[in-house]
Amino acid sequence: MVNVIDTSAQAAIQEVLLRYFRGIDQKDFALVGSTFHEDARFSMNYDHTWNVAEFLEFVASNGALGGCKAPMH
């Protein structure tokens, strides 16, 4: 039997992931930012950790997208 709470949590997580990918694909960094908790930290390696604003600035400068014009998920 499927637990209704688990199904609800899975749907909520899936919705956040879809918003994140849509934001990256459309370069809508406000949408990307809305998928993080305000106290979130992001690390692409062990040398540096960004807060959400720093991460979004990095992504917006094409640092994380490698100059992609239209990433697709």
Secondary structure by P-SEA (a helix, b strand, c coil): cccaaaaaaaaaaaaaaaaaaaaaaacaaaaaaaaccccbbbbccccccccaaaaaaaaaacccccccccccc
